[in-house]
Amino acid sequence: MRILLLLIVLLISLGSCQNPTDTNAPKNYYDVKGFIETQIKELEKRKPLVNKEMTLGDATDTKSTTDINWAKELDLFIQTDLNKQAFQLSYEVSHPTHNTHLYLLKSSEKLSVKSLKIVVDERFQQPNLIEALFQEENKLYDSEKTLSLTCTMRPEGVWLVKSYTISGFQHLTLTDKKRFSVKGTVQ
């Protein structure tokens, strides 16, 4: 009977614990996710003209458009978010310059974001540059994606994405390696 009572008390106390994904928790790493989400809202509101170049293997397509799903277009940059509870001790943190944040995955860890670099503008304290490297590998599949995003102050006084690049490859064990890239320049 005592064991049952102890189990009930333990379950009740565990159920009252704070959620570990609390959004108000302090962030150990630069808040890339929050920054990109703000950029997505601003880009959706402004609908700027974007010159895009998309390459898959040897085929290249270019177009200029204002019709872009920004949440989908910048999703990989949101995926660079290191402020997840499980990642808190997974990265070495350094500051090669006073305005550069560099995060490198520890050799003992097995996560897909291998590195993340953010260079912040000294005056506006907003990212001028975000670069990341994703790598995934298992018995059937390996891939690599290199991301780069630049931002600047626009004449209308808004900090906004200037350009972005996503390039890399995907390789299934039974097929050839497929190279791809997407380059966007915001007008």
C-alpha positions in Angstrom: 0.0 0.0 0.0 2.9 2.4 0.8 4.5 1.7 -2.6 1.2 2.5 -4.4 0.8 5.8 -2.4 4.4 6.7 -3.1 3.9 6.1 -6.8 0.8 8.3 -6.9 2.6 11.1 -5.1 5.5 10.8 -7.5 3.2 10.9 -10.6 1.4 14.0 -9.3 4.6 15.8 -8.5 6.0 14.9 -12.0 2.9 16.1 -13.6 3.1 19.5 -12.0 6.7 20.2 -13.3 7.2 23.0 -15.7 7.2 22.1 -19.4 10.9 21.8 -20.5 10.1 23.5 -23.8 8.9 26.7 -22.1 9.2 29.5 -24.6 10.2 32.0 -21.8 13.2 30.0 -20.9 16.6 31.8 -21.4 18.3 31.0 -24.7 21.8 29.5 -24.6 22.4 30.3 -28.3 21.6 33.1 -30.6 17.8 33.1 -31.4 18.0 32.4 -35.1 14.4 31.0 -35.1 13.0 34.2 -33.6 14.9 36.4 -36.1 13.8 34.3 -39.1 10.2 34.2 -38.0 10.3 38.1 -37.8 11.8 38.2 -41.3 9.1 35.9 -42.7 6.4 38.2 -41.3 8.0 41.3 -42.8 8.6 39.6 -46.2 5.0 38.3 -46.4 3.8 41.9 -45.6 6.1 43.6 -48.2 6.0 40.9 -51.0 9.3 42.1 -52.5 10.5 41.1 -56.0 12.9 38.2 -55.7 15.3 37.0 -58.4 15.7 33.2 -58.0 18.1 30.8 -59.5 17.4 27.1 -58.9 19.7 24.3 -60.0 19.2 20.6 -59.9 22.1 18.6 -61.4 22.9 20.3 -64.7 19.5 22.0 -65.1 19.2 25.6 -64.1 16.0 27.7 -64.0 15.7 31.4 -63.2 12.7 33.5 -62.4 11.7 36.8 -60.9 8.6 36.7 -58.6 6.8 38.3 -55.7 4.8 35.1 -55.1 6.9 33.3 -52.5 5.8 31.2 -49.5 8.4 32.7 -47.2 7.8 30.2 -44.4 8.6 27.3 -46.8 11.4 29.2 -48.5 13.3 30.0 -45.2 12.3 26.8 -43.3 15.8 25.4 -43.3 17.1 28.5 -41.5 14.5 28.0 -38.8 15.7 24.4 -38.5 19.1 25.7 -37.5 17.6 26.7 -34.1 19.9 25.3 -31.4 17.8 26.5 -28.5 16.1 23.1 -28.0 16.3 21.6 -24.5 18.1 18.5 -25.9 20.8 20.6 -27.6 21.9 22.7 -24.6 25.3 21.0 -24.1 25.8 19.8 -27.7 27.8 22.8 -29.1 31.1 24.5 -28.5 30.5 28.3 -28.4 33.1 30.8 -29.5 33.3 34.5 -30.5 36.1 34.9 -33.1 35.2 38.6 -33.2 33.1 40.7 -30.8 30.2 40.6 -33.3 30.5 36.9 -34.4 28.7 34.0 -32.8 30.1 30.6 -33.8 28.6 27.2 -32.7 30.4 24.0 -33.6 28.9 20.6 -32.9 30.9 18.6 -30.3 32.6 15.5 -31.8 30.7 13.3 -29.3 27.3 14.5 -30.6 25.2 13.2 -33.5 23.0 16.1 -34.7 22.4 17.3 -38.2 23.3 21.0 -37.6 27.1 20.7 -37.7 27.9 24.4 -37.5 26.2 27.8 -37.2 27.7 31.2 -37.6 26.0 34.5 -37.0 27.7 37.9 -37.7 25.8 40.7 -36.1 25.9 44.3 -37.4 27.6 46.5 -34.8 25.3 49.4 -35.1 21.9 47.7 -35.3 22.7 44.5 -33.5 20.9 42.5 -36.2 22.4 39.6 -38.2 24.3 40.7 -41.3 25.1 37.0 -42.1 23.8 33.6 -41.0 25.7 30.5 -42.2 25.0 26.9 -41.4 26.0 23.4 -42.3 23.6 20.5 -42.2 24.8 16.9 -42.7 22.9 13.7 -42.3 24.1 10.2 -42.9 22.7 6.7 -42.4 22.9 3.3 -44.2 20.6 4.3 -47.0 21.0 8.1 -47.4 23.4 10.9 -46.9 23.0 14.6 -47.6 24.7 17.9 -47.0 23.2 21.4 -47.1 25.1 24.7 -46.8 23.0 27.7 -45.9 23.8 31.4 -46.2 21.6 34.4 -45.6 22.5 38.1 -45.7 20.5 41.0 -44.3 20.8 44.7 -44.5 19.1 47.9 -43.5 16.7 49.0 -46.3 16.2 52.6 -47.2 12.8 52.6 -45.5 14.5 51.8 -42.2 13.7 48.1 -42.0 16.2 45.3 -41.4 15.5 42.8 -44.1 16.8 39.7 -45.9 19.0 40.8 -48.9 20.0 37.3 -50.2 19.9 33.6 -49.4 21.5 30.5 -50.7 20.9 26.8 -50.0 23.2 24.4 -51.8 24.3 20.8 -51.3 23.6 17.3 -52.3 21.4 14.3 -51.6 22.6 10.8 -52.2 20.7 7.6 -51.9 22.8 4.5 -51.7 21.4 3.1 -55.0 21.5 6.3 -57.0 23.9 9.0 -58.1 24.6 12.0 -55.9 22.1 14.8 -56.8 23.5 18.4 -56.4 21.1 21.3 -55.9 21.1 25.0 -55.1 18.6 27.8 -54.6 19.8 31.4 -54.7 17.5 34.3 -54.0 18.2 38.0 -54.2 15.6 40.3 -52.7 15.1 43.5 -54.6 
